[in-house]
Amino acid sequence: MERRPESVRRRYDRSETVPSVAVVDAIAALEGLGQTDVQGQLGIVLYDYVDTDALDTILAPGTSIEVSFPVDDYAVRIDEGTVRVSRVSGDEA
């Protein structure tokens, strides 16, 4: 059985990708899935965990903040150009 990484760090271009989509892309990459499989195979709907419109607004181009939040069994950290997703063990959740 192939071991999957515990975390992923991905850059994204805010002029092409909104932060909420970058988060879904990063979770998909961590799990070796396509973006559209995150909801279907993992049962994750991002707006169940965070207000996606607010996330996209506060991480507007030129901002220098970082937002962290949990999504299911993952810890997410995102700023204007980078998203990091890490697996969270049952003890940490």
PyMOL Python script that loads the backbone (N, CA, C, O; Angstrom):
from pymol import cmd

cmd.read_pdbstr("""\
ATOM      1  N   MET A   1       0.829  -1.177   0.000  1.00  0.00           N
ATOM      2  CA  MET A   1       0.000   0.000   0.000  1.00  0.00           C
ATOM      3  C   MET A   1       0.876   1.244   0.000  1.00  0.00           C
ATOM      4  O   MET A   1       1.785   1.375   0.820  1.00  0.00           O
ATOM      5  N   GLU A   2       0.603   2.139  -0.909  1.00  0.00           N
ATOM      6  CA  GLU A   2       1.398   3.356  -1.025  1.00  0.00           C
ATOM      7  C   GLU A   2       1.028   4.326   0.086  1.00  0.00           C
ATOM      8  O   GLU A   2      -0.148   4.601   0.322  1.00  0.00           O
ATOM      9  N   ARG A   3       2.031   4.833   0.752  1.00  0.00           N
ATOM     10  CA  ARG A   3       1.801   5.777   1.842  1.00  0.00           C
ATOM     11  C   ARG A   3       1.636   7.187   1.279  1.00  0.00           C
ATOM     12  O   ARG A   3       2.450   7.646   0.476  1.00  0.00           O
ATOM     13  N   ARG A   4       0.593   7.854   1.701  1.00  0.00           N
ATOM     14  CA  ARG A   4       0.322   9.219   1.246  1.00  0.00           C
ATOM     15  C   ARG A   4       1.025  10.213   2.159  1.00  0.00           C
ATOM     16  O   ARG A   4       1.266   9.919   3.330  1.00  0.00           O
ATOM     17  N   PRO A   5       1.355  11.383   1.630  1.00  0.00           N
ATOM     18  CA  PRO A   5       2.001  12.402   2.467  1.00  0.00           C
ATOM     19  C   PRO A   5       1.052  12.887   3.560  1.00  0.00           C
ATOM     20  O   PRO A   5      -0.168  12.781   3.429  1.00  0.00           O
ATOM     21  N   GLU A   6       1.614  13.412   4.618  1.00  0.00           N
ATOM     22  CA  GLU A   6       0.821  13.937   5.731  1.00  0.00           C
ATOM     23  C   GLU A   6       0.378  15.372   5.505  1.00  0.00           C
ATOM     24  O   GLU A   6      -0.549  15.850   6.159  1.00  0.00           O
ATOM     25  N   SER A   7       1.039  16.063   4.578  1.00  0.00           N
ATOM     26  CA  SER A   7       0.668  17.451   4.305  1.00  0.00           C
ATOM     27  C   SER A   7       1.043  17.812   2.878  1.00  0.00           C
ATOM     28  O   SER A   7       1.826  17.128   2.218  1.00  0.00           O
ATOM     29  N   VAL A   8       0.459  18.905   2.431  1.00  0.00           N
ATOM     30  CA  VAL A   8       0.757  19.418   1.106  1.00  0.00           C
ATOM     31  C   VAL A   8       0.783  20.944   1.185  1.00  0.00           C
ATOM     32  O   VAL A   8       0.007  21.561   1.915  1.00  0.00           O
ATOM     33  N   ARG A   9       1.679  21.522   0.428  1.00  0.00           N
ATOM     34  CA  ARG A   9       1.787  22.982   0.325  1.00  0.00           C
ATOM     35  C   ARG A   9       1.702  23.310  -1.150  1.00  0.00           C
ATOM     36  O   ARG A   9       2.481  22.804  -1.958  1.00  0.00           O
ATOM     37  N   ARG A  10       0.744  24.164  -1.498  1.00  0.00           N
ATOM     38  CA  ARG A  10       0.560  24.507  -2.913  1.00  0.00           C
ATOM     39  C   ARG A  10       0.452  26.008  -3.076  1.00  0.00           C
ATOM     40  O   ARG A  10      -0.203  26.697  -2.293  1.00  0.00           O
ATOM     41  N   ARG A  11       1.106  26.492  -4.103  1.00  0.00           N
ATOM     42  CA  ARG A  11       0.981  27.903  -4.484  1.00  0.00           C
ATOM     43  C   ARG A  11      -0.224  28.028  -5.398  1.00  0.00           C
ATOM     44  O   ARG A  11      -0.559  27.097  -6.130  1.00  0.00           O
ATOM     45  N   TYR A  12      -0.870  29.180  -5.354  1.00  0.00           N
ATOM     46  CA  TYR A  12      -1.955  29.449  -6.287  1.00  0.00           C
ATOM     47  C   TYR A  12      -1.895  30.908  -6.706  1.00  0.00           C
ATOM     48  O   TYR A  12      -1.422  31.762  -5.956  1.00  0.00           O
ATOM     49  N   ASP A  13      -2.371  31.181  -7.895  1.00  0.00           N
ATOM     50  CA  ASP A  13      -2.376  32.526  -8.460  1.00  0.00           C
ATOM     51  C   ASP A  13      -3.760  33.111  -8.243  1.00  0.00           C
ATOM     52  O   ASP A  13      -4.731  32.672  -8.861  1.00  0.00           O
ATOM     53  N   ARG A  14      -3.851  34.098  -7.371  1.00  0.00           N
ATOM     54  CA  ARG A  14      -5.149  34.680  -6.999  1.00  0.00           C
ATOM     55  C   ARG A  14      -5.882  35.271  -8.199  1.00  0.00           C
ATOM     56  O   ARG A  14      -7.109  35.368  -8.183  1.00  0.00           O
ATOM     57  N   SER A  15      -5.151  35.667  -9.239  1.00  0.00           N
ATOM     58  CA  SER A  15      -5.813  36.223 -10.423  1.00  0.00           C
ATOM     59  C   SER A  15      -6.503  35.133 -11.247  1.00  0.00           C
ATOM     60  O   SER A  15      -7.331  35.433 -12.107  1.00  0.00           O
ATOM     61  N   GLU A  16      -6.161  33.866 -10.981  1.00  0.00           N
ATOM     62  CA  GLU A  16      -6.750  32.747 -11.720  1.00  0.00           C
ATOM     63  C   GLU A  16      -7.600  31.817 -10.853  1.00  0.00           C
ATOM     64  O   GLU A  16      -8.501  31.149 -11.360  1.00  0.00           O
ATOM     65  N   THR A  17      -7.317  31.773  -9.554  1.00  0.00           N
ATOM     66  CA  THR A  17      -7.978  30.820  -8.662  1.00  0.00           C
ATOM     67  C   THR A  17      -8.379  31.519  -7.370  1.00  0.00           C
ATOM     68  O   THR A  17      -7.550  32.158  -6.723  1.00  0.00           O
ATOM     69  N   VAL A  18      -9.645  31.399  -6.996  1.00  0.00           N
ATOM     70  CA  VAL A  18     -10.077  31.976  -5.721  1.00  0.00           C
ATOM     71  C   VAL A  18      -9.605  31.073  -4.582  1.00  0.00           C
ATOM     72  O   VAL A  18      -9.446  29.868  -4.778  1.00  0.00           O
ATOM     73  N   PRO A  19      -9.381  31.640  -3.396  1.00  0.00           N
ATOM     74  CA  PRO A  19      -8.863  30.850  -2.282  1.00  0.00           C
ATOM     75  C   PRO A  19      -9.682  29.606  -1.949  1.00  0.00           C
ATOM     76  O   PRO A  19      -9.109  28.559  -1.648  1.00  0.00           O
ATOM     77  N   SER A  20     -10.997  29.699  -1.997  1.00  0.00           N
ATOM     78  CA  SER A  20     -11.816  28.528  -1.655  1.00  0.00           C
ATOM     79  C   SER A  20     -11.558  27.361  -2.606  1.00  0.00           C
ATOM     80  O   SER A  20     -11.548  26.207  -2.178  1.00  0.00           O
ATOM     81  N   VAL A  21     -11.354  27.646  -3.869  1.00  0.00           N
ATOM     82  CA  VAL A  21     -11.038  26.593  -4.840  1.00  0.00           C
ATOM     83  C   VAL A  21      -9.626  26.058  -4.593  1.00  0.00           C
ATOM     84  O   VAL A  21      -9.380  24.863  -4.752  1.00  0.00           O
ATOM     85  N   ALA A  22      -8.706  26.933  -4.207  1.00  0.00           N
ATOM     86  CA  ALA A  22      -7.339  26.500  -3.907  1.00  0.00           C
ATOM     87  C   ALA A  22      -7.321  25.514  -2.739  1.00  0.00           C
ATOM     88  O   ALA A  22      -6.527  24.573  -2.735  1.00  0.00           O
ATOM     89  N   VAL A  23      -8.191  25.725  -1.749  1.00  0.00           N
ATOM     90  CA  VAL A  23      -8.276  24.803  -0.611  1.00  0.00           C
ATOM     91  C   VAL A  23      -8.743  23.427  -1.079  1.00  0.00           C
ATOM     92  O   VAL A  23      -8.150  22.412  -0.715  1.00  0.00           O
ATOM     93  N   VAL A  24      -9.791  23.391  -1.874  1.00  0.00           N
ATOM     94  CA  VAL A  24     -10.308  22.115  -2.386  1.00  0.00           C
ATOM     95  C   VAL A  24      -9.249  21.424  -3.242  1.00  0.00           C
ATOM     96  O   VAL A  24      -9.068  20.210  -3.150  1.00  0.00           O
ATOM     97  N   ASP A  25      -8.552  22.194  -4.071  1.00  0.00           N
ATOM     98  CA  ASP A  25      -7.478  21.630  -4.894  1.00  0.00           C
ATOM     99  C   ASP A  25      -6.391  20.993  -4.023  1.00  0.00           C
ATOM    100  O   ASP A  25      -5.886  19.917  -4.342  1.00  0.00           O
ATOM    101  N   ALA A  26      -6.037  21.661  -2.923  1.00  0.00           N
ATOM    102  CA  ALA A  26      -4.979  21.146  -2.051  1.00  0.00           C
ATOM    103  C   ALA A  26      -5.414  19.864  -1.338  1.00  0.00           C
ATOM    104  O   ALA A  26      -4.628  18.924  -1.219  1.00  0.00           O
ATOM    105  N   ILE A  27      -6.653  19.821  -0.868  1.00  0.00           N
ATOM    106  CA  ILE A  27      -7.158  18.592  -0.243  1.00  0.00           C
ATOM    107  C   ILE A  27      -7.154  17.461  -1.265  1.00  0.00           C
ATOM    108  O   ILE A  27      -6.758  16.337  -0.956  1.00  0.00           O
ATOM    109  N   ALA A  28      -7.593  17.761  -2.469  1.00  0.00           N
ATOM    110  CA  ALA A  28      -7.597  16.750  -3.535  1.00  0.00           C
ATOM    111  C   ALA A  28      -6.181  16.248  -3.812  1.00  0.00           C
ATOM    112  O   ALA A  28      -5.966  15.046  -3.965  1.00  0.00           O
ATOM    113  N   ALA A  29      -5.219  17.167  -3.876  1.00  0.00           N
ATOM    114  CA  ALA A  29      -3.828  16.784  -4.135  1.00  0.00           C
ATOM    115  C   ALA A  29      -3.289  15.901  -3.013  1.00  0.00           C
ATOM    116  O   ALA A  29      -2.592  14.920  -3.274  1.00  0.00           O
ATOM    117  N   LEU A  30      -3.605  16.243  -1.778  1.00  0.00           N
ATOM    118  CA  LEU A  30      -3.140  15.452  -0.640  1.00  0.00           C
ATOM    119  C   LEU A  30      -3.682  14.027  -0.703  1.00  0.00           C
ATOM    120  O   LEU A  30      -2.990  13.078  -0.335  1.00  0.00           O
ATOM    121  N   GLU A  31      -4.900  13.883  -1.161  1.00  0.00           N
ATOM    122  CA  GLU A  31      -5.537  12.565  -1.229  1.00  0.00           C
ATOM    123  C   GLU A  31      -5.354  11.866  -2.572  1.00  0.00           C
ATOM    124  O   GLU A  31      -5.813  10.738  -2.751  1.00  0.00           O
ATOM    125  N   GLY A  32      -4.688  12.525  -3.512  1.00  0.00           N
ATOM    126  CA  GLY A  32      -4.490  11.915  -4.824  1.00  0.00           C
ATOM    127  C   GLY A  32      -5.773  11.828  -5.629  1.00  0.00           C
ATOM    128  O   GLY A  32      -5.967  10.891  -6.404  1.00  0.00           O
ATOM    129  N   LEU A  33      -6.648  12.804  -5.444  1.00  0.00           N
ATOM    130  CA  LEU A  33      -7.942  12.831  -6.119  1.00  0.00           C
ATOM    131  C   LEU A  33      -8.041  14.023  -7.055  1.00  0.00           C
ATOM    132  O   LEU A  33      -7.232  14.948  -6.992  1.00  0.00           O
ATOM    133  N   GLY A  34      -9.031  13.989  -7.911  1.00  0.00           N
ATOM    134  CA  GLY A  34      -9.373  15.161  -8.701  1.00  0.00           C
ATOM    135  C   GLY A  34     -10.224  16.089  -7.854  1.00  0.00           C
ATOM    136  O   GLY A  34     -10.865  15.649  -6.899  1.00  0.00           O
ATOM    137  N   GLN A  35     -10.233  17.362  -8.195  1.00  0.00           N
ATOM    138  CA  GLN A  35     -10.972  18.351  -7.419  1.00  0.00           C
ATOM    139  C   GLN A  35     -12.441  17.960  -7.234  1.00  0.00           C
ATOM    140  O   GLN A  35     -12.998  18.128  -6.149  1.00  0.00           O
ATOM    141  N   THR A  36     -13.056  17.446  -8.278  1.00  0.00           N
ATOM    142  CA  THR A  36     -14.477  17.104  -8.190  1.00  0.00           C
ATOM    143  C   THR A  36     -14.738  15.871  -7.330  1.00  0.00           C
ATOM    144  O   THR A  36     -15.886  15.595  -6.980  1.00  0.00           O
ATOM    145  N   ASP A  37     -13.694  15.130  -6.987  1.00  0.00           N
ATOM    146  CA  ASP A  37     -13.855  13.932  -6.158  1.00  0.00           C
ATOM    147  C   ASP A  37     -13.870  14.228  -4.661  1.00  0.00           C
ATOM    148  O   ASP A  37     -14.230  13.360  -3.865  1.00  0.00           O
ATOM    149  N   VAL A  38     -13.484  15.441  -4.267  1.00  0.00           N
ATOM    150  CA  VAL A  38     -13.418  15.771  -2.842  1.00  0.00           C
ATOM    151  C   VAL A  38     -14.793  15.630  -2.195  1.00  0.00           C
ATOM    152  O   VAL A  38     -14.915  15.063  -1.109  1.00  0.00           O
ATOM    153  N   GLN A  39     -15.807  16.136  -2.846  1.00  0.00           N
ATOM    154  CA  GLN A  39     -17.152  16.000  -2.295  1.00  0.00           C
ATOM    155  C   GLN A  39     -17.671  14.576  -2.450  1.00  0.00           C
ATOM    156  O   GLN A  39     -18.197  14.000  -1.498  1.00  0.00           O
ATOM    157  N   GLY A  40     -17.528  14.013  -3.627  1.00  0.00           N
ATOM    158  CA  GLY A  40     -18.079  12.686  -3.893  1.00  0.00           C
ATOM    159  C   GLY A  40     -17.434  11.568  -3.105  1.00  0.00           C
ATOM    160  O   GLY A  40     -18.133  10.734  -2.529  1.00  0.00           O
ATOM    161  N   GLN A  41     -16.102  11.534  -3.069  1.00  0.00           N
ATOM    162  CA  GLN A  41     -15.413  10.422  -2.407  1.00  0.00           C
ATOM    163  C   GLN A  41     -15.128  10.676  -0.932  1.00  0.00           C
ATOM    164  O   GLN A  41     -15.147   9.748  -0.124  1.00  0.00           O
ATOM    165  N   LEU A  42     -14.865  11.928  -0.582  1.00  0.00           N
ATOM    166  CA  LEU A  42     -14.544  12.233   0.813  1.00  0.00           C
ATOM    167  C   LEU A  42     -15.735  12.776   1.593  1.00  0.00           C
ATOM    168  O   LEU A  42     -15.708  12.826   2.822  1.00  0.00           O
ATOM    169  N   GLY A  43     -16.781  13.183   0.876  1.00  0.00           N
ATOM    170  CA  GLY A  43     -17.953  13.752   1.542  1.00  0.00           C
ATOM    171  C   GLY A  43     -17.718  15.135   2.106  1.00  0.00           C
ATOM    172  O   GLY A  43     -18.436  15.570   3.007  1.00  0.00           O
ATOM    173  N   ILE A  44     -16.718  15.834   1.584  1.00  0.00           N
ATOM    174  CA  ILE A  44     -16.389  17.162   2.091  1.00  0.00           C
ATOM    175  C   ILE A  44     -17.000  18.225   1.192  1.00  0.00           C
ATOM    176  O   ILE A  44     -16.760  18.265  -0.014  1.00  0.00           O
ATOM    177  N   VAL A  45     -17.797  19.086   1.815  1.00  0.00           N
ATOM    178  CA  VAL A  45     -18.337  20.268   1.148  1.00  0.00           C
ATOM    179  C   VAL A  45     -17.753  21.453   1.911  1.00  0.00           C
ATOM    180  O   VAL A  45     -18.098  21.669   3.073  1.00  0.00           O
ATOM    181  N   LEU A  46     -16.877  22.220   1.275  1.00  0.00           N
ATOM    182  CA  LEU A  46     -16.110  23.241   1.980  1.00  0.00           C
ATOM    183  C   LEU A  46     -16.993  24.228   2.726  1.00  0.00           C
ATOM    184  O   LEU A  46     -16.658  24.617   3.845  1.00  0.00           O
ATOM    185  N   TYR A  47     -18.107  24.641   2.144  1.00  0.00           N
ATOM    186  CA  TYR A  47     -18.935  25.644   2.824  1.00  0.00           C
ATOM    187  C   TYR A  47     -19.625  25.100   4.073  1.00  0.00           C
ATOM    188  O   TYR A  47     -20.257  25.862   4.804  1.00  0.00           O
ATOM    189  N   ASP A  48     -19.515  23.803   4.330  1.00  0.00           N
ATOM    190  CA  ASP A  48     -19.974  23.264   5.614  1.00  0.00           C
ATOM    191  C   ASP A  48     -18.993  23.608   6.739  1.00  0.00           C
ATOM    192  O   ASP A  48     -19.337  23.493   7.916  1.00  0.00           O
ATOM    193  N   TYR A  49     -17.785  24.026   6.389  1.00  0.00           N
ATOM    194  CA  TYR A  49     -16.731  24.304   7.362  1.00  0.00           C
ATOM    195  C   TYR A  49     -16.335  25.771   7.437  1.00  0.00           C
ATOM    196  O   TYR A  49     -15.871  26.235   8.479  1.00  0.00           O
ATOM    197  N   VAL A  50     -16.514  26.500   6.347  1.00  0.00           N
ATOM    198  CA  VAL A  50     -16.091  27.902   6.301  1.00  0.00           C
ATOM    199  C   VAL A  50     -16.981  28.635   5.301  1.00  0.00           C
ATOM    200  O   VAL A  50     -17.443  28.049   4.322  1.00  0.00           O
ATOM    201  N   ASP A  51     -17.214  29.914   5.557  1.00  0.00           N
ATOM    202  CA  ASP A  51     -17.971  30.740   4.616  1.00  0.00           C
ATOM    203  C   ASP A  51     -17.040  31.027   3.430  1.00  0.00           C
ATOM    204  O   ASP A  51     -16.131  31.850   3.532  1.00  0.00           O
ATOM    205  N   THR A  52     -17.273  30.352   2.328  1.00  0.00           N
ATOM    206  CA  THR A  52     -16.357  30.448   1.184  1.00  0.00           C
ATOM    207  C   THR A  52     -16.343  31.843   0.574  1.00  0.00           C
ATOM    208  O   THR A  52     -15.294  32.296   0.116  1.00  0.00           O
ATOM    209  N   ASP A  53     -17.470  32.532   0.556  1.00  0.00           N
ATOM    210  CA  ASP A  53     -17.492  33.904   0.038  1.00  0.00           C
ATOM    211  C   ASP A  53     -16.645  34.820   0.913  1.00  0.00           C
ATOM    212  O   ASP A  53     -15.896  35.652   0.403  1.00  0.00           O
ATOM    213  N   ALA A  54     -16.764  34.667   2.230  1.00  0.00           N
ATOM    214  CA  ALA A  54     -15.967  35.478   3.150  1.00  0.00           C
ATOM    215  C   ALA A  54     -14.481  35.162   2.997  1.00  0.00           C
ATOM    216  O   ALA A  54     -13.651  36.071   2.995  1.00  0.00           O
ATOM    217  N   LEU A  55     -14.146  33.891   2.871  1.00  0.00           N
ATOM    218  CA  LEU A  55     -12.749  33.496   2.684  1.00  0.00           C
ATOM    219  C   LEU A  55     -12.173  34.142   1.433  1.00  0.00           C
ATOM    220  O   LEU A  55     -11.074  34.695   1.464  1.00  0.00           O
ATOM    221  N   ASP A  56     -12.911  34.072   0.338  1.00  0.00           N
ATOM    222  CA  ASP A  56     -12.446  34.658  -0.917  1.00  0.00           C
ATOM    223  C   ASP A  56     -12.314  36.175  -0.808  1.00  0.00           C
ATOM    224  O   ASP A  56     -11.435  36.769  -1.433  1.00  0.00           O
ATOM    225  N   THR A  57     -13.181  36.802  -0.018  1.00  0.00           N
ATOM    226  CA  THR A  57     -13.147  38.259   0.145  1.00  0.00           C
ATOM    227  C   THR A  57     -11.976  38.704   1.011  1.00  0.00           C
ATOM    228  O   THR A  57     -11.254  39.631   0.641  1.00  0.00           O
ATOM    229  N   ILE A  58     -11.775  38.055   2.167  1.00  0.00           N
ATOM    230  CA  ILE A  58     -10.712  38.529   3.066  1.00  0.00           C
ATOM    231  C   ILE A  58      -9.316  38.213   2.549  1.00  0.00           C
ATOM    232  O   ILE A  58      -8.340  38.826   2.981  1.00  0.00           O
ATOM    233  N   LEU A  59      -9.213  37.265   1.631  1.00  0.00           N
ATOM    234  CA  LEU A  59      -7.912  36.958   1.039  1.00  0.00           C
ATOM    235  C   LEU A  59      -7.790  37.590  -0.347  1.00  0.00           C
ATOM    236  O   LEU A  59      -7.259  36.990  -1.282  1.00  0.00           O
ATOM    237  N   ALA A  60      -8.291  38.798  -0.448  1.00  0.00           N
ATOM    238  CA  ALA A  60      -8.226  39.526  -1.715  1.00  0.00           C
ATOM    239  C   ALA A  60      -6.771  39.822  -2.067  1.00  0.00           C
ATOM    240  O   ALA A  60      -5.915  39.874  -1.184  1.00  0.00           O
ATOM    241  N   PRO A  61      -6.492  40.015  -3.354  1.00  0.00           N
ATOM    242  CA  PRO A  61      -5.125  40.351  -3.759  1.00  0.00           C
ATOM    243  C   PRO A  61      -4.595  41.549  -2.969  1.00  0.00           C
ATOM    244  O   PRO A  61      -5.295  42.540  -2.764  1.00  0.00           O
ATOM    245  N   GLY A  62      -3.350  41.428  -2.537  1.00  0.00           N
ATOM    246  CA  GLY A  62      -2.701  42.504  -1.799  1.00  0.00           C
ATOM    247  C   GLY A  62      -2.855  42.402  -0.293  1.00  0.00           C
ATOM    248  O   GLY A  62      -2.298  43.221   0.438  1.00  0.00           O
ATOM    249  N   THR A  63      -3.597  41.414   0.188  1.00  0.00           N
ATOM    250  CA  THR A  63      -3.741  41.253   1.634  1.00  0.00           C
ATOM    251  C   THR A  63      -2.543  40.497   2.190  1.00  0.00           C
ATOM    252  O   THR A  63      -1.870  39.759   1.470  1.00  0.00           O
ATOM    253  N   SER A  64      -2.290  40.687   3.458  1.00  0.00           N
ATOM    254  CA  SER A  64      -1.149  39.995   4.064  1.00  0.00           C
ATOM    255  C   SER A  64      -1.588  39.253   5.322  1.00  0.00           C
ATOM    256  O   SER A  64      -0.896  39.276   6.340  1.00  0.00           O
ATOM    257  N   ILE A  65      -2.734  38.600   5.244  1.00  0.00           N
ATOM    258  CA  ILE A  65      -3.204  37.830   6.390  1.00  0.00           C
ATOM    259  C   ILE A  65      -3.159  36.341   6.075  1.00  0.00           C
ATOM    260  O   ILE A  65      -3.104  35.928   4.917  1.00  0.00           O
ATOM    261  N   GLU A  66      -3.184  35.561   7.128  1.00  0.00           N
ATOM    262  CA  GLU A  66      -3.264  34.110   6.990  1.00  0.00           C
ATOM    263  C   GLU A  66      -4.493  33.640   7.752  1.00  0.00           C
ATOM    264  O   GLU A  66      -4.763  34.105   8.860  1.00  0.00           O
ATOM    265  N   VAL A  67      -5.226  32.728   7.164  1.00  0.00           N
ATOM    266  CA  VAL A  67      -6.434  32.185   7.778  1.00  0.00           C
ATOM    267  C   VAL A  67      -6.211  30.693   8.018  1.00  0.00           C
ATOM    268  O   VAL A  67      -5.703  29.984   7.150  1.00  0.00           O
ATOM    269  N   SER A  68      -6.593  30.231   9.195  1.00  0.00           N
ATOM    270  CA  SER A  68      -6.478  28.809   9.540  1.00  0.00           C
ATOM    271  C   SER A  68      -7.838  28.305   9.992  1.00  0.00           C
ATOM    272  O   SER A  68      -8.567  28.999  10.701  1.00  0.00           O
ATOM    273  N   PHE A  69      -8.167  27.098   9.577  1.00  0.00           N
ATOM    274  CA  PHE A  69      -9.438  26.504   9.984  1.00  0.00           C
ATOM    275  C   PHE A  69      -9.394  25.004   9.736  1.00  0.00           C
ATOM    276  O   PHE A  69      -8.633  24.534   8.889  1.00  0.00           O
ATOM    277  N   PRO A  70     -10.214  24.244  10.476  1.00  0.00           N
ATOM    278  CA  PRO A  70     -10.291  22.799  10.259  1.00  0.00           C
ATOM    279  C   PRO A  70     -11.306  22.464   9.180  1.00  0.00           C
ATOM    280  O   PRO A  70     -12.330  23.134   9.045  1.00  0.00           O
ATOM    281  N   VAL A  71     -11.018  21.432   8.424  1.00  0.00           N
ATOM    282  CA  VAL A  71     -11.961  20.871   7.455  1.00  0.00           C
ATOM    283  C   VAL A  71     -11.901  19.358   7.629  1.00  0.00           C
ATOM    284  O   VAL A  71     -10.931  18.717   7.224  1.00  0.00           O
ATOM    285  N   ASP A  72     -12.931  18.800   8.228  1.00  0.00           N
ATOM    286  CA  ASP A  72     -12.991  17.369   8.469  1.00  0.00           C
ATOM    287  C   ASP A  72     -11.730  16.931   9.219  1.00  0.00           C
ATOM    288  O   ASP A  72     -11.480  17.420  10.320  1.00  0.00           O
ATOM    289  N   ASP A  73     -10.934  16.028   8.656  1.00  0.00           N
ATOM    290  CA  ASP A  73      -9.715  15.548   9.312  1.00  0.00           C
ATOM    291  C   ASP A  73      -8.462  16.270   8.825  1.00  0.00           C
ATOM    292  O   ASP A  73      -7.377  15.688   8.803  1.00  0.00           O
ATOM    293  N   TYR A  74      -8.608  17.533   8.437  1.00  0.00           N
ATOM    294  CA  TYR A  74      -7.500  18.315   7.891  1.00  0.00           C
ATOM    295  C   TYR A  74      -7.405  19.658   8.602  1.00  0.00           C
ATOM    296  O   TYR A  74      -8.410  20.217   9.043  1.00  0.00           O
ATOM    297  N   ALA A  75      -6.186  20.163   8.706  1.00  0.00           N
ATOM    298  CA  ALA A  75      -5.945  21.525   9.171  1.00  0.00           C
ATOM    299  C   ALA A  75      -5.523  22.328   7.947  1.00  0.00           C
ATOM    300  O   ALA A  75      -4.614  21.930   7.217  1.00  0.00           O
ATOM    301  N   VAL A  76      -6.185  23.456   7.726  1.00  0.00           N
ATOM    302  CA  VAL A  76      -5.926  24.287   6.552  1.00  0.00           C
ATOM    303  C   VAL A  76      -5.343  25.617   7.003  1.00  0.00           C
ATOM    304  O   VAL A  76      -5.831  26.232   7.951  1.00  0.00           O
ATOM    305  N   ARG A  77      -4.297  26.054   6.315  1.00  0.00           N
ATOM    306  CA  ARG A  77      -3.730  27.399   6.484  1.00  0.00           C
ATOM    307  C   ARG A  77      -3.586  27.985   5.095  1.00  0.00           C
ATOM    308  O   ARG A  77      -3.023  27.355   4.200  1.00  0.00           O
ATOM    309  N   ILE A  78      -4.098  29.192   4.919  1.00  0.00           N
ATOM    310  CA  ILE A  78      -4.050  29.801   3.596  1.00  0.00           C
ATOM    311  C   ILE A  78      -3.780  31.291   3.719  1.00  0.00           C
ATOM    312  O   ILE A  78      -4.286  31.959   4.620  1.00  0.00           O
ATOM    313  N   ASP A  79      -2.977  31.797   2.799  1.00  0.00           N
ATOM    314  CA  ASP A  79      -2.765  33.235   2.690  1.00  0.00           C
ATOM    315  C   ASP A  79      -3.003  33.617   1.237  1.00  0.00           C
ATOM    316  O   ASP A  79      -3.601  32.846   0.486  1.00  0.00           O
ATOM    317  N   GLU A  80      -2.548  34.780   0.837  1.00  0.00           N
ATOM    318  CA  GLU A  80      -2.856  35.265  -0.508  1.00  0.00           C
ATOM    319  C   GLU A  80      -2.328  34.372  -1.623  1.00  0.00           C
ATOM    320  O   GLU A  80      -2.913  34.350  -2.706  1.00  0.00           O
ATOM    321  N   GLY A  81      -1.259  33.644  -1.401  1.00  0.00           N
ATOM    322  CA  GLY A  81      -0.689  32.866  -2.494  1.00  0.00           C
ATOM    323  C   GLY A  81      -0.337  31.425  -2.194  1.00  0.00           C
ATOM    324  O   GLY A  81       0.115  30.707  -3.086  1.00  0.00           O
ATOM    325  N   THR A  82      -0.533  30.981  -0.957  1.00  0.00           N
ATOM    326  CA  THR A  82      -0.145  29.624  -0.579  1.00  0.00           C
ATOM    327  C   THR A  82      -1.220  28.991   0.295  1.00  0.00           C
ATOM    328  O   THR A  82      -1.778  29.628   1.188  1.00  0.00           O
ATOM    329  N   VAL A  83      -1.492  27.735   0.017  1.00  0.00           N
ATOM    330  CA  VAL A  83      -2.403  26.966   0.870  1.00  0.00           C
ATOM    331  C   VAL A  83      -1.662  25.732   1.359  1.00  0.00           C
ATOM    332  O   VAL A  83      -0.972  25.062   0.591  1.00  0.00           O
ATOM    333  N   ARG A  84      -1.816  25.439   2.655  1.00  0.00           N
ATOM    334  CA  ARG A  84      -1.205  24.265   3.269  1.00  0.00           C
ATOM    335  C   ARG A  84      -2.314  23.433   3.900  1.00  0.00           C
ATOM    336  O   ARG A  84      -3.165  23.958   4.619  1.00  0.00           O
ATOM    337  N   VAL A  85      -2.299  22.165   3.633  1.00  0.00           N
ATOM    338  CA  VAL A  85      -3.283  21.258   4.218  1.00  0.00           C
ATOM    339  C   VAL A  85      -2.520  20.112   4.864  1.00  0.00           C
ATOM    340  O   VAL A  85      -1.656  19.498   4.239  1.00  0.00           O
ATOM    341  N   SER A  86      -2.847  19.829   6.124  1.00  0.00           N
ATOM    342  CA  SER A  86      -2.212  18.737   6.868  1.00  0.00           C
ATOM    343  C   SER A  86      -3.280  17.812   7.415  1.00  0.00           C
ATOM    344  O   SER A  86      -4.374  18.240   7.781  1.00  0.00           O
ATOM    345  N   ARG A  87      -2.939  16.536   7.461  1.00  0.00           N
ATOM    346  CA  ARG A  87      -3.839  15.581   8.100  1.00  0.00           C
ATOM    347  C   ARG A  87      -3.787  15.820   9.611  1.00  0.00           C
ATOM    348  O   ARG A  87      -2.737  16.143  10.165  1.00  0.00           O
ATOM    349  N   VAL A  88      -4.919  15.658  10.251  1.00  0.00           N
ATOM    350  CA  VAL A  88      -4.997  15.798  11.697  1.00  0.00           C
ATOM    351  C   VAL A  88      -5.371  14.436  12.256  1.00  0.00           C
ATOM    352  O   VAL A  88      -6.350  13.826  11.828  1.00  0.00           O
ATOM    353  N   SER A  89      -4.588  13.964  13.212  1.00  0.00           N
ATOM    354  CA  SER A  89      -4.898  12.663  13.810  1.00  0.00           C
ATOM    355  C   SER A  89      -6.135  12.786  14.682  1.00  0.00           C
ATOM    356  O   SER A  89      -6.544  13.891  15.039  1.00  0.00           O
ATOM    357  N   GLY A  90      -6.718  11.676  15.017  1.00  0.00           N
ATOM    358  CA  GLY A  90      -7.905  11.669  15.865  1.00  0.00           C
ATOM    359  C   GLY A  90      -7.686  12.367  17.193  1.00  0.00           C
ATOM    360  O   GLY A  90      -8.620  12.949  17.744  1.00  0.00           O
ATOM    361  N   ASP A  91      -6.454  12.319  17.723  1.00  0.00           N
ATOM    362  CA  ASP A  91      -6.140  12.972  18.993  1.00  0.00           C
ATOM    363  C   ASP A  91      -6.135  14.483  18.862  1.00  0.00           C
ATOM    364  O   ASP A  91      -6.407  15.191  19.832  1.00  0.00           O
ATOM    365  N   GLU A  92      -5.826  14.988  17.667  1.00  0.00           N
ATOM    366  CA  GLU A  92      -5.725  16.423  17.460  1.00  0.00           C
ATOM    367  C   GLU A  92      -7.042  17.038  17.029  1.00  0.00           C
ATOM    368  O   GLU A  92      -7.241  18.241  17.197  1.00  0.00           O
ATOM    369  N   ALA A  93      -7.940  16.247  16.481  1.00  0.00           N
ATOM    370  CA  ALA A  93      -9.196  16.768  15.931  1.00  0.00           C
ATOM    371  C   ALA A  93     -10.107  17.302  17.011  1.00  0.00           C
ATOM    372  O   ALA A  93     -11.204  17.776  16.716  1.00  0.00           O
TER     373      ALA A  93
END
""", "prot")
cmd.dss("prot")
cmd.show_as("cartoon", "prot")
cmd.util.cbc("prot")
cmd.orient("prot")
